[in-house]
């Protein structure tokens, strides 16, 4: 094997090793990133404190609570909606709902008075 061939093989080996390291780092970052459920769990106390103070018909503009961003927060029929966004295809809104008295229709129970909703 010539010196040039050895040099090319060495460069290919270094490039392959660098690519493998980048892929492993990306896998580690993605797998260790907090999930939506983790962010909700960390944000729930701040969300509930706000829900208890918002009056009927009250509305707040976009803001983040804990690790969750919200487009809109509003109280309607003694329930507080924490709207995160809109489905681009159906125009349905989605987010979290604080309902301390009963489970609203078309929601998924999370914990305590908390529900996930797609609002139609």
VENJOJO-V772990 format. One record per run of one state. SS is the DSSP state (helix for helix, strand for strand, loop for the rest). FROM is the first residue (numbers start at 1). LEN is the number of residues. If there is no record, write none. Layout:
# VENJOJO-V772990
ss/from/len
SS/FROM/LEN
SS/FROM/LEN
This chain:
# VENJOJO-V772990
ss/from/len
loop/1/2
helix/3/30
loop/33/3
helix/36/18
loop/54/5
strand/59/2
loop/61/2
strand/63/3
loop/66/2
strand/68/3
loop/71/1
strand/72/5
loop/77/2
strand/79/8
loop/87/6
strand/93/6
loop/99/8
strand/107/5
loop/112/2
strand/114/6
loop/120/1
